[in-house]
Amino acid sequence: MGLDVERFIEDAISEIRQEVKGKAIIGLSGGVDSSACAILARRALGDRLVPVYVDSGLMRRFESDRIEELFKELGLVRVNAEERFLSALKGVVDPEEKRMIVGETFIRVFEEEAKRVGAEYLLQGTIYPDRIESEGGIKAHHNVGGLPLKMEFRGIVEPIRDLYKDEVREVARALGLPMEISERMPYPGPGLAVRIVGEITKEKLEAVRTANAIVEEEMLKFKPWQAFAAVLGQATGVKGDNRVYGWVVAVRAVTSRDAMTADVLELPWSAMRRISSRITGEIPGVSRVVYDITPKPPGTIEFE
Ligand code: XMP
């Protein structure tokens, strides 16, 4: 049986009204989950909701400006926290440690903003698969398992915690969100931090950000569940007349229903060649491009 969307929206609004006393903030990343949640909370709380967008420095190209533009009517507060995230992540190579640090830094920023605006509640767009994977110990998704144990909130409210992604999209459409949000690919909370294997540096971030932009642009017409690029390590190549020891970029594109399992998207060879030549041509530090052909399981969707 499908989801009764109108009923769900009504129930979610009354639940938010019941749980939140006074003001709340919501971590709005611009993904479909937090955006749908923000609209629900806005309907429930009106001006008592303050949406906060944190620019972690781990976001996609042009993302922060676009989200600010799209949600300015909701009174979005933008916090530029790039240096804070990067210095917290300096030297860290373990994927779960990265998640914990990103989760903790987000929460500390939210706490500070909440204090500033006098809000005691935090709304989050956690969905069902996030909870399952965190509880099952597969990965500590940053908005679940990566939460620090001590948080200065009176309550955390997760109105869409029982929904799957395709159900969230239905709700987002019904709430009138634009297609660029409701149909958007999932993007992990820790962002590019989990698309760089090993230590995060500004140089790798720049390379992976450009590679992600190219992959998204080129893959759009193939309608993947998710498509992205990750920096894996370094390898030798030749560029012009020189040998270079450059980045190895992996391209990954998958189909899925709920991200619990995934299949590799079969791309035409010409599309793969085009992506490879664009990435090596447009990013000076990249020497190689590989395509990941591992389904989930045994791979996960992200590399970390
Ligand atoms: P994996 O890599 O676990 O990803 O197969 C499943 C889905 O979750 C996203 N993902 C995350 N989302 N915090 C998030 O909010 C995370 O730490 C995280 N790790 C993975 C991933 O992009 C995919 O859609």
py3Dmol code that shows the C-alpha trace and the ligand (Angstrom):
import py3Dmol

protein = """\
ATOM      1  CA  MET A   1       0.000   0.000   0.000  1.00  0.00           C
ATOM      2  CA  GLY A   2       1.301   3.417  -0.930  1.00  0.00           C
ATOM      3  CA  LEU A   3       1.672   6.352   1.394  1.00  0.00           C
ATOM      4  CA  ASP A   4      -1.370   8.560   1.965  1.00  0.00           C
ATOM      5  CA  VAL A   5       0.541  11.780   1.382  1.00  0.00           C
ATOM      6  CA  GLU A   6      -2.078  14.314   2.484  1.00  0.00           C
ATOM      7  CA  ARG A   7      -2.749  12.370   5.654  1.00  0.00           C
ATOM      8  CA  PHE A   8       0.965  12.082   6.358  1.00  0.00           C
ATOM      9  CA  ILE A   9       1.421  15.842   5.970  1.00  0.00           C
ATOM     10  CA  GLU A  10      -1.438  16.597   8.365  1.00  0.00           C
ATOM     11  CA  ASP A  11      -0.134  14.142  10.960  1.00  0.00           C
ATOM     12  CA  ALA A  12       3.448  15.380  10.689  1.00  0.00           C
ATOM     13  CA  ILE A  13       2.336  18.987  11.168  1.00  0.00           C
ATOM     14  CA  SER A  14       0.335  18.157  14.273  1.00  0.00           C
ATOM     15  CA  GLU A  15       3.188  16.080  15.684  1.00  0.00           C
ATOM     16  CA  ILE A  16       5.617  18.978  15.241  1.00  0.00           C
ATOM     17  CA  ARG A  17       3.149  21.363  16.897  1.00  0.00           C
ATOM     18  CA  GLN A  18       2.764  19.004  19.810  1.00  0.00           C
ATOM     19  CA  GLU A  19       6.457  18.408  20.379  1.00  0.00           C
ATOM     20  CA  VAL A  20       7.925  21.851  19.876  1.00  0.00           C
ATOM     21  CA  LYS A  21       7.360  24.446  22.545  1.00  0.00           C
ATOM     22  CA  GLY A  22       8.638  27.868  21.569  1.00  0.00           C
ATOM     23  CA  LYS A  23      11.230  28.077  18.824  1.00  0.00           C
ATOM     24  CA  ALA A  24      13.020  25.413  16.784  1.00  0.00           C
ATOM     25  CA  ILE A  25      15.833  25.401  14.315  1.00  0.00           C
ATOM     26  CA  ILE A  26      16.206  22.994  11.438  1.00  0.00           C
ATOM     27  CA  GLY A  27      19.406  21.955   9.764  1.00  0.00           C
ATOM     28  CA  LEU A  28      18.461  22.640   6.158  1.00  0.00           C
ATOM     29  CA  SER A  29      21.003  21.236   3.718  1.00  0.00           C
ATOM     30  CA  GLY A  30      18.903  21.688   0.599  1.00  0.00           C
ATOM     31  CA  GLY A  31      18.504  17.952   0.070  1.00  0.00           C
ATOM     32  CA  VAL A  32      15.006  16.588  -0.410  1.00  0.00           C
ATOM     33  CA  ASP A  33      14.754  15.242   3.170  1.00  0.00           C
ATOM     34  CA  SER A  34      15.631  18.377   5.092  1.00  0.00           C
ATOM     35  CA  SER A  35      13.786  20.607   2.605  1.00  0.00           C
ATOM     36  CA  ALA A  36      10.550  18.635   2.978  1.00  0.00           C
ATOM     37  CA  CYS A  37      11.019  18.714   6.723  1.00  0.00           C
ATOM     38  CA  ALA A  38      11.571  22.468   6.697  1.00  0.00           C
ATOM     39  CA  ILE A  39       8.336  23.089   4.808  1.00  0.00           C
ATOM     40  CA  LEU A  40       6.394  20.822   7.172  1.00  0.00           C
ATOM     41  CA  ALA A  41       7.902  22.626  10.153  1.00  0.00           C
ATOM     42  CA  ARG A  42       7.228  26.022   8.643  1.00  0.00           C
ATOM     43  CA  ARG A  43       3.565  25.076   8.242  1.00  0.00           C
ATOM     44  CA  ALA A  44       3.487  23.807  11.802  1.00  0.00           C
ATOM     45  CA  LEU A  45       5.401  26.595  13.496  1.00  0.00           C
ATOM     46  CA  GLY A  46       5.416  29.621  11.211  1.00  0.00           C
ATOM     47  CA  ASP A  47       8.005  32.163  12.388  1.00  0.00           C
ATOM     48  CA  ARG A  48       8.927  29.975  15.329  1.00  0.00           C
ATOM     49  CA  LEU A  49      11.063  27.972  12.891  1.00  0.00           C
ATOM     50  CA  VAL A  50      14.558  29.168  11.987  1.00  0.00           C
ATOM     51  CA  PRO A  51      16.145  27.189   9.141  1.00  0.00           C
ATOM     52  CA  VAL A  52      19.947  27.076   9.333  1.00  0.00           C
ATOM     53  CA  TYR A  53      22.156  26.201   6.383  1.00  0.00           C
ATOM     54  CA  VAL A  54      25.721  25.345   7.329  1.00  0.00           C
ATOM     55  CA  ASP A  55      28.319  25.743   4.623  1.00  0.00           C
ATOM     56  CA  SER A  56      30.749  23.079   5.774  1.00  0.00           C
ATOM     57  CA  GLY A  57      33.115  23.596   2.860  1.00  0.00           C
ATOM     58  CA  LEU A  58      32.190  20.024   1.881  1.00  0.00           C
ATOM     59  CA  MET A  59      29.315  21.000  -0.372  1.00  0.00           C
ATOM     60  CA  ARG A  60      28.993  20.831  -4.119  1.00  0.00           C
ATOM     61  CA  ARG A  61      29.933  23.675  -6.441  1.00  0.00           C
ATOM     62  CA  PHE A  62      27.556  26.690  -6.280  1.00  0.00           C
ATOM     63  CA  GLU A  63      25.412  24.748  -3.826  1.00  0.00           C
ATOM     64  CA  SER A  64      25.503  27.169  -0.922  1.00  0.00           C
ATOM     65  CA  ASP A  65      24.486  30.211  -2.967  1.00  0.00           C
ATOM     66  CA  ARG A  66      21.694  28.312  -4.675  1.00  0.00           C
ATOM     67  CA  ILE A  67      20.208  27.035  -1.410  1.00  0.00           C
ATOM     68  CA  GLU A  68      20.402  30.491   0.115  1.00  0.00           C
ATOM     69  CA  GLU A  69      18.542  31.859  -2.890  1.00  0.00           C
ATOM     70  CA  LEU A  70      15.861  29.123  -2.914  1.00  0.00           C
ATOM     71  CA  PHE A  71      15.033  29.351   0.780  1.00  0.00           C
ATOM     72  CA  LYS A  72      15.459  33.011   1.535  1.00  0.00           C
ATOM     73  CA  GLU A  73      11.700  33.389   1.948  1.00  0.00           C
ATOM     74  CA  LEU A  74      11.866  31.004   4.902  1.00  0.00           C
ATOM     75  CA  GLY A  75      14.328  33.349   6.606  1.00  0.00           C
ATOM     76  CA  LEU A  76      17.269  31.009   6.069  1.00  0.00           C
ATOM     77  CA  VAL A  77      20.340  31.700   8.183  1.00  0.00           C
ATOM     78  CA  ARG A  78      23.589  30.791   6.427  1.00  0.00           C
ATOM     79  CA  VAL A  79      26.618  29.961   8.534  1.00  0.00           C
ATOM     80  CA  ASN A  80      29.973  29.839   6.785  1.00  0.00           C
ATOM     81  CA  ALA A  81      31.933  27.245   8.721  1.00  0.00           C
ATOM     82  CA  GLU A  82      34.401  25.921   6.165  1.00  0.00           C
ATOM     83  CA  GLU A  83      37.560  26.645   8.166  1.00  0.00           C
ATOM     84  CA  ARG A  84      36.055  25.145  11.281  1.00  0.00           C
ATOM     85  CA  PHE A  85      35.176  21.869   9.547  1.00  0.00           C
ATOM     86  CA  LEU A  86      38.486  21.609   7.714  1.00  0.00           C
ATOM     87  CA  SER A  87      40.556  22.216  10.793  1.00  0.00           C
ATOM     88  CA  ALA A  88      38.525  19.646  12.760  1.00  0.00           C
ATOM     89  CA  LEU A  89      39.102  17.130   9.946  1.00  0.00           C
ATOM     90  CA  LYS A  90      42.801  17.857   9.511  1.00  0.00           C
ATOM     91  CA  GLY A  91      44.878  14.682   9.466  1.00  0.00           C
ATOM     92  CA  VAL A  92      41.860  12.396   9.951  1.00  0.00           C
ATOM     93  CA  VAL A  93      41.805   9.350   7.674  1.00  0.00           C
ATOM     94  CA  ASP A  94      39.322   6.949   9.256  1.00  0.00           C
ATOM     95  CA  PRO A  95      35.896   7.160   7.545  1.00  0.00           C
ATOM     96  CA  GLU A  96      33.816   6.706  10.700  1.00  0.00           C
ATOM     97  CA  GLU A  97      35.944   9.232  12.559  1.00  0.00           C
ATOM     98  CA  LYS A  98      35.311  11.697   9.730  1.00  0.00           C
ATOM     99  CA  ARG A  99      31.555  11.115  10.084  1.00  0.00           C
ATOM    100  CA  MET A 100      31.686  11.627  13.842  1.00  0.00           C
ATOM    101  CA  ILE A 101      33.672  14.845  13.486  1.00  0.00           C
ATOM    102  CA  VAL A 102      31.363  16.216  10.809  1.00  0.00           C
ATOM    103  CA  GLY A 103      28.275  15.230  12.860  1.00  0.00           C
ATOM    104  CA  GLU A 104      29.669  16.787  15.997  1.00  0.00           C
ATOM    105  CA  THR A 105      30.725  20.004  14.252  1.00  0.00           C
ATOM    106  CA  PHE A 106      27.268  20.374  12.677  1.00  0.00           C
ATOM    107  CA  ILE A 107      25.621  19.941  16.055  1.00  0.00           C
ATOM    108  CA  ARG A 108      27.904  22.471  17.743  1.00  0.00           C
ATOM    109  CA  VAL A 109      27.119  25.011  15.042  1.00  0.00           C
ATOM    110  CA  PHE A 110      23.390  24.288  15.415  1.00  0.00           C
ATOM    111  CA  GLU A 111      23.632  24.689  19.192  1.00  0.00           C
ATOM    112  CA  GLU A 112      25.303  28.052  18.800  1.00  0.00           C
ATOM    113  CA  GLU A 113      22.702  29.244  16.323  1.00  0.00           C
ATOM    114  CA  ALA A 114      19.888  27.931  18.516  1.00  0.00           C
ATOM    115  CA  LYS A 115      21.270  29.851  21.467  1.00  0.00           C
ATOM    116  CA  ARG A 116      21.579  32.983  19.366  1.00  0.00           C
ATOM    117  CA  VAL A 117      17.925  32.865  18.241  1.00  0.00           C
ATOM    118  CA  GLY A 118      16.510  31.411  21.483  1.00  0.00           C
ATOM    119  CA  ALA A 119      15.457  27.987  20.126  1.00  0.00           C
ATOM    120  CA  GLU A 120      15.435  24.836  22.247  1.00  0.00           C
ATOM    121  CA  TYR A 121      14.453  22.265  19.629  1.00  0.00           C
ATOM    122  CA  LEU A 122      16.259  20.810  16.652  1.00  0.00           C
ATOM    123  CA  LEU A 123      14.400  19.375  13.675  1.00  0.00           C
ATOM    124  CA  GLN A 124      16.184  16.890  11.454  1.00  0.00           C
ATOM    125  CA  GLY A 125      15.299  15.242   8.152  1.00  0.00           C
ATOM    126  CA  THR A 126      16.408  11.759   9.172  1.00  0.00           C
ATOM    127  CA  ILE A 127      14.673   9.049   7.116  1.00  0.00           C
ATOM    128  CA  TYR A 128      14.101   5.342   7.650  1.00  0.00           C
ATOM    129  CA  PRO A 129      17.155   3.921   5.806  1.00  0.00           C
ATOM    130  CA  ASP A 130      19.444   6.338   7.734  1.00  0.00           C
ATOM    131  CA  ARG A 131      18.221   4.813  10.977  1.00  0.00           C
ATOM    132  CA  ILE A 132      18.467   1.228   9.787  1.00  0.00           C
ATOM    133  CA  GLU A 133      22.024   1.605   8.533  1.00  0.00           C
ATOM    134  CA  SER A 134      23.181   3.462  11.633  1.00  0.00           C
ATOM    135  CA  GLU A 135      21.466   1.082  14.049  1.00  0.00           C
ATOM    136  CA  GLY A 136      22.767  -1.913  12.121  1.00  0.00           C
ATOM    137  CA  GLY A 137      26.288  -0.570  12.541  1.00  0.00           C
ATOM    138  CA  ILE A 138      26.894  -0.306   8.795  1.00  0.00           C
ATOM    139  CA  LYS A 139      27.676   3.389   8.795  1.00  0.00           C
ATOM    140  CA  ALA A 140      27.129   6.164  11.256  1.00  0.00           C
ATOM    141  CA  HIS A 141      25.065   8.463   9.088  1.00  0.00           C
ATOM    142  CA  HIS A 142      25.871  11.897  10.309  1.00  0.00           C
ATOM    143  CA  ASN A 143      22.342  12.847  11.243  1.00  0.00           C
ATOM    144  CA  VAL A 144      21.920   9.699  13.311  1.00  0.00           C
ATOM    145  CA  GLY A 145      24.870   7.675  14.548  1.00  0.00           C
ATOM    146  CA  GLY A 146      27.305  10.536  14.223  1.00  0.00           C
ATOM    147  CA  LEU A 147      25.479  12.624  16.800  1.00  0.00           C
ATOM    148  CA  PRO A 148      27.487  13.447  19.891  1.00  0.00           C
ATOM    149  CA  LEU A 149      26.082  11.952  23.086  1.00  0.00           C
ATOM    150  CA  LYS A 150      25.704  15.318  24.782  1.00  0.00           C
ATOM    151  CA  MET A 151      23.563  17.846  22.989  1.00  0.00           C
ATOM    152  CA  GLU A 152      22.153  21.033  24.341  1.00  0.00           C
ATOM    153  CA  PHE A 153      18.657  20.624  22.946  1.00  0.00           C
ATOM    154  CA  ARG A 154      15.456  20.065  24.848  1.00  0.00           C
ATOM    155  CA  GLY A 155      14.208  17.895  22.029  1.00  0.00           C
ATOM    156  CA  ILE A 156      15.164  16.494  18.639  1.00  0.00           C
ATOM    157  CA  VAL A 157      12.224  16.108  16.278  1.00  0.00           C
ATOM    158  CA  GLU A 158      12.394  13.868  13.217  1.00  0.00           C
ATOM    159  CA  PRO A 159       9.049  14.073  11.421  1.00  0.00           C
ATOM    160  CA  ILE A 160       9.976  11.933   8.389  1.00  0.00           C
ATOM    161  CA  ARG A 161      11.877   9.229  10.268  1.00  0.00           C
ATOM    162  CA  ASP A 162       9.623   6.422   8.948  1.00  0.00           C
ATOM    163  CA  LEU A 163       9.706   7.348   5.264  1.00  0.00           C
ATOM    164  CA  TYR A 164      11.708   5.932   2.395  1.00  0.00           C
ATOM    165  CA  LYS A 165      13.310   8.295  -0.076  1.00  0.00           C
ATOM    166  CA  ASP A 166      10.668   7.833  -2.785  1.00  0.00           C
ATOM    167  CA  GLU A 167       7.976   8.620  -0.220  1.00  0.00           C
ATOM    168  CA  VAL A 168       9.842  11.756   0.846  1.00  0.00           C
ATOM    169  CA  ARG A 169       9.864  12.823  -2.797  1.00  0.00           C
ATOM    170  CA  GLU A 170       6.089  12.380  -2.973  1.00  0.00           C
ATOM    171  CA  VAL A 171       5.684  14.490   0.146  1.00  0.00           C
ATOM    172  CA  ALA A 172       8.083  17.122  -1.231  1.00  0.00           C
ATOM    173  CA  ARG A 173       6.054  17.398  -4.452  1.00  0.00           C
ATOM    174  CA  ALA A 174       2.816  17.687  -2.510  1.00  0.00           C
ATOM    175  CA  LEU A 175       4.363  20.447  -0.402  1.00  0.00           C
ATOM    176  CA  GLY A 176       5.114  22.390  -3.578  1.00  0.00           C
ATOM    177  CA  LEU A 177       8.910  22.178  -3.523  1.00  0.00           C
ATOM    178  CA  PRO A 178      10.483  22.807  -6.943  1.00  0.00           C
ATOM    179  CA  MET A 179      11.630  19.810  -9.004  1.00  0.00           C
ATOM    180  CA  GLU A 180      15.273  20.706  -8.576  1.00  0.00           C
ATOM    181  CA  ILE A 181      14.747  19.813  -4.910  1.00  0.00           C
ATOM    182  CA  SER A 182      12.088  17.082  -5.001  1.00  0.00           C
ATOM    183  CA  GLU A 183      13.813  15.040  -7.720  1.00  0.00           C
ATOM    184  CA  ARG A 184      17.335  15.670  -6.552  1.00  0.00           C
ATOM    185  CA  MET A 185      19.918  12.934  -6.057  1.00  0.00           C
ATOM    186  CA  PRO A 186      20.705  11.999  -2.469  1.00  0.00           C
ATOM    187  CA  TYR A 187      23.835  13.646  -1.125  1.00  0.00           C
ATOM    188  CA  PRO A 188      25.528  12.454   2.066  1.00  0.00           C
ATOM    189  CA  GLY A 189      25.539  14.727   5.118  1.00  0.00           C
ATOM    190  CA  PRO A 190      29.341  14.586   5.457  1.00  0.00           C
ATOM    191  CA  GLY A 191      29.464  15.610   1.803  1.00  0.00           C
ATOM    192  CA  LEU A 192      32.785  15.549   0.018  1.00  0.00           C
ATOM    193  CA  ALA A 193      34.487  14.336   3.214  1.00  0.00           C
ATOM    194  CA  VAL A 194      33.329  10.804   2.361  1.00  0.00           C
ATOM    195  CA  ARG A 195      34.242  11.243  -1.296  1.00  0.00           C
ATOM    196  CA  ILE A 196      37.919  11.676  -0.514  1.00  0.00           C
ATOM    197  CA  VAL A 197      39.565   8.469   0.590  1.00  0.00           C
ATOM    198  CA  GLY A 198      42.101   9.357   3.268  1.00  0.00           C
ATOM    199  CA  GLU A 199      43.054  12.804   4.499  1.00  0.00           C
ATOM    200  CA  ILE A 200      41.061  15.812   3.343  1.00  0.00           C
ATOM    201  CA  THR A 201      43.094  18.635   1.885  1.00  0.00           C
ATOM    202  CA  LYS A 202      41.991  21.774   0.040  1.00  0.00           C
ATOM    203  CA  GLU A 203      43.663  20.516  -3.106  1.00  0.00           C
ATOM    204  CA  LYS A 204      41.770  17.205  -3.084  1.00  0.00           C
ATOM    205  CA  LEU A 205      38.561  19.008  -2.216  1.00  0.00           C
ATOM    206  CA  GLU A 206      38.931  21.283  -5.211  1.00  0.00           C
ATOM    207  CA  ALA A 207      39.591  18.310  -7.517  1.00  0.00           C
ATOM    208  CA  VAL A 208      36.682  16.250  -6.205  1.00  0.00           C
ATOM    209  CA  ARG A 209      34.297  19.218  -6.308  1.00  0.00           C
ATOM    210  CA  THR A 210      34.996  19.832  -9.984  1.00  0.00           C
ATOM    211  CA  ALA A 211      34.819  16.106 -10.774  1.00  0.00           C
ATOM    212  CA  ASN A 212      31.424  15.865  -9.039  1.00  0.00           C
ATOM    213  CA  ALA A 213      30.103  18.794 -11.037  1.00  0.00           C
ATOM    214  CA  ILE A 214      31.212  17.157 -14.304  1.00  0.00           C
ATOM    215  CA  VAL A 215      29.729  13.781 -13.359  1.00  0.00           C
ATOM    216  CA  GLU A 216      26.377  15.274 -12.324  1.00  0.00           C
ATOM    217  CA  GLU A 217      26.164  17.277 -15.519  1.00  0.00           C
ATOM    218  CA  GLU A 218      27.033  14.351 -17.777  1.00  0.00           C
ATOM    219  CA  MET A 219      24.884  11.772 -15.965  1.00  0.00           C
ATOM    220  CA  LEU A 220      21.684  13.759 -15.683  1.00  0.00           C
ATOM    221  CA  LYS A 221      20.153  12.267 -18.809  1.00  0.00           C
ATOM    222  CA  PHE A 222      20.734   8.707 -17.596  1.00  0.00           C
ATOM    223  CA  LYS A 223      18.613   9.328 -14.488  1.00  0.00           C
ATOM    224  CA  PRO A 224      20.793   7.579 -11.900  1.00  0.00           C
ATOM    225  CA  TRP A 225      19.686   7.188  -8.308  1.00  0.00           C
ATOM    226  CA  GLN A 226      23.036   8.711  -7.474  1.00  0.00           C
ATOM    227  CA  ALA A 227      26.107   9.612  -9.509  1.00  0.00           C
ATOM    228  CA  PHE A 228      29.271  11.171  -8.219  1.00  0.00           C
ATOM    229  CA  ALA A 229      33.053  11.210  -8.225  1.00  0.00           C
ATOM    230  CA  ALA A 230      35.523  10.416  -5.477  1.00  0.00           C
ATOM    231  CA  VAL A 231      39.274  10.866  -5.119  1.00  0.00           C
ATOM    232  CA  LEU A 232      40.864   7.523  -4.290  1.00  0.00           C
ATOM    233  CA  GLY A 233      44.599   8.131  -4.215  1.00  0.00           C
ATOM    234  CA  GLN A 234      47.426   8.880  -6.590  1.00  0.00           C
ATOM    235  CA  ALA A 235      48.810   7.202  -9.693  1.00  0.00           C
ATOM    236  CA  THR A 236      51.248   7.949 -12.462  1.00  0.00           C
ATOM    237  CA  GLY A 237      50.125   9.355 -15.782  1.00  0.00           C
ATOM    238  CA  VAL A 238      51.392  11.504 -18.669  1.00  0.00           C
ATOM    239  CA  LYS A 239      50.010  14.933 -19.348  1.00  0.00           C
ATOM    240  CA  GLY A 240      51.439  16.892 -22.254  1.00  0.00           C
ATOM    241  CA  ASP A 241      55.103  15.929 -22.289  1.00  0.00           C
ATOM    242  CA  ASN A 242      55.350  15.234 -18.574  1.00  0.00           C
ATOM    243  CA  ARG A 243      54.912  12.338 -16.268  1.00  0.00           C
ATOM    244  CA  VAL A 244      52.589  13.336 -13.451  1.00  0.00           C
ATOM    245  CA  TYR A 245      51.739  11.701 -10.172  1.00  0.00           C
ATOM    246  CA  GLY A 246      48.114  12.752 -10.055  1.00  0.00           C
ATOM    247  CA  TRP A 247      44.780  11.925  -8.427  1.00  0.00           C
ATOM    248  CA  VAL A 248      42.846   8.807  -9.293  1.00  0.00           C
ATOM    249  CA  VAL A 249      39.181   9.774  -9.614  1.00  0.00           C
ATOM    250  CA  ALA A 250      36.532   7.088  -9.360  1.00  0.00           C
ATOM    251  CA  VAL A 251      33.182   7.667 -11.021  1.00  0.00           C
ATOM    252  CA  ARG A 252      30.209   5.876  -9.505  1.00  0.00           C
ATOM    253  CA  ALA A 253      26.632   5.752 -10.777  1.00  0.00           C
ATOM    254  CA  VAL A 254      23.979   3.481  -9.305  1.00  0.00           C
ATOM    255  CA  THR A 255      20.309   2.637  -9.469  1.00  0.00           C
ATOM    256  CA  SER A 256      18.409   1.889  -6.274  1.00  0.00           C
ATOM    257  CA  ARG A 257      15.088   2.210  -4.500  1.00  0.00           C
ATOM    258  CA  ASP A 258      16.162   2.991  -0.994  1.00  0.00           C
ATOM    259  CA  ALA A 259      19.971   2.953  -0.965  1.00  0.00           C
ATOM    260  CA  MET A 260      19.981  -0.244   1.120  1.00  0.00           C
ATOM    261  CA  THR A 261      20.998  -2.134  -2.000  1.00  0.00           C
ATOM    262  CA  ALA A 262      22.154  -0.723  -5.321  1.00  0.00           C
ATOM    263  CA  ASP A 263      23.033  -1.773  -8.831  1.00  0.00           C
ATOM    264  CA  VAL A 264      25.640  -0.329 -11.120  1.00  0.00           C
ATOM    265  CA  LEU A 265      24.233   1.890 -13.843  1.00  0.00           C
ATOM    266  CA  GLU A 266      25.281   0.617 -17.263  1.00  0.00           C
ATOM    267  CA  LEU A 267      26.478   3.583 -19.239  1.00  0.00           C
ATOM    268  CA  PRO A 268      27.151   3.775 -22.959  1.00  0.00           C
ATOM    269  CA  TRP A 269      30.880   3.574 -23.621  1.00  0.00           C
ATOM    270  CA  SER A 270      30.820   6.951 -25.357  1.00  0.00           C
ATOM    271  CA  ALA A 271      29.443   8.583 -22.209  1.00  0.00           C
ATOM    272  CA  MET A 272      32.160   6.987 -20.074  1.00  0.00           C
ATOM    273  CA  ARG A 273      34.873   8.169 -22.440  1.00  0.00           C
ATOM    274  CA  ARG A 274      33.459  11.673 -22.447  1.00  0.00           C
ATOM    275  CA  ILE A 275      33.379  11.823 -18.635  1.00  0.00           C
ATOM    276  CA  SER A 276      36.929  10.516 -18.433  1.00  0.00           C
ATOM    277  CA  SER A 277      38.302  12.998 -20.936  1.00  0.00           C
ATOM    278  CA  ARG A 278      36.472  15.903 -19.321  1.00  0.00           C
ATOM    279  CA  ILE A 279      37.736  15.044 -15.836  1.00  0.00           C
ATOM    280  CA  THR A 280      41.377  14.604 -16.887  1.00  0.00           C
ATOM    281  CA  GLY A 281      41.152  17.577 -19.257  1.00  0.00           C
ATOM    282  CA  GLU A 282      39.475  20.037 -16.886  1.00  0.00           C
ATOM    283  CA  ILE A 283      41.242  19.116 -13.648  1.00  0.00           C
ATOM    284  CA  PRO A 284      45.005  19.526 -13.898  1.00  0.00           C
ATOM    285  CA  GLY A 285      45.803  17.337 -10.874  1.00  0.00           C
ATOM    286  CA  VAL A 286      43.937  14.242 -12.118  1.00  0.00           C
ATOM    287  CA  SER A 287      45.892  11.534 -13.941  1.00  0.00           C
ATOM    288  CA  ARG A 288      43.277   8.760 -14.165  1.00  0.00           C
ATOM    289  CA  VAL A 289      39.581   8.031 -14.115  1.00  0.00           C
ATOM    290  CA  VAL A 290      38.079   4.650 -13.194  1.00  0.00           C
ATOM    291  CA  TYR A 291      34.443   3.474 -13.192  1.00  0.00           C
ATOM    292  CA  ASP A 292      33.252   1.528 -10.162  1.00  0.00           C
ATOM    293  CA  ILE A 293      31.371  -1.607 -11.214  1.00  0.00           C
ATOM    294  CA  THR A 294      30.606  -2.948  -7.727  1.00  0.00           C
ATOM    295  CA  PRO A 295      26.965  -3.357  -6.689  1.00  0.00           C
ATOM    296  CA  LYS A 296      25.832  -2.856  -3.071  1.00  0.00           C
ATOM    297  CA  PRO A 297      26.435  -5.260  -1.417  1.00  0.00           C
ATOM    298  CA  PRO A 298      29.319  -5.911  -1.296  1.00  0.00           C
ATOM    299  CA  GLY A 299      30.286  -2.274  -1.956  1.00  0.00           C
ATOM    300  CA  THR A 300      28.525   0.630  -0.307  1.00  0.00           C
ATOM    301  CA  ILE A 301      27.350   3.529  -2.418  1.00  0.00           C
ATOM    302  CA  GLU A 302      29.892   6.002  -1.054  1.00  0.00           C
ATOM    303  CA  PHE A 303      33.565   5.042  -0.845  1.00  0.00           C
ATOM    304  CA  GLU A 304      33.908   5.756   2.852  1.00  0.00           C
TER     305      GLU A 304
END
"""
ligand_1 = """\
24
XMP
P 26.148 3.919 1.580
O 27.463 4.509 1.190
O 26.047 3.623 3.051
O 25.073 5.051 1.312
O 25.749 2.750 0.727
C 23.677 4.881 1.364
C 23.063 6.245 1.102
O 23.321 7.113 2.211
C 24.137 8.202 1.822
N 25.127 8.351 2.887
C 25.007 9.199 3.910
N 24.050 10.107 4.208
N 25.242 10.710 6.143
C 24.189 10.878 5.324
O 23.349 11.729 5.624
C 26.240 9.811 5.911
O 27.202 9.693 6.676
C 26.105 9.020 4.729
N 26.865 8.032 4.191
C 26.241 7.636 3.050
C 24.733 7.824 0.482
O 25.057 8.964 -0.295
C 23.639 6.971 -0.104
O 22.607 7.739 -0.671
"""
view = py3Dmol.view(width=600, height=400)
view.addModel(protein, "pdb")
view.setStyle({"model": 0}, {"cartoon": {"style": "trace"}})
view.addModel(ligand_1, "xyz")
view.setStyle({"model": 1}, {"stick": {}})
view.zoomTo()
view.show()
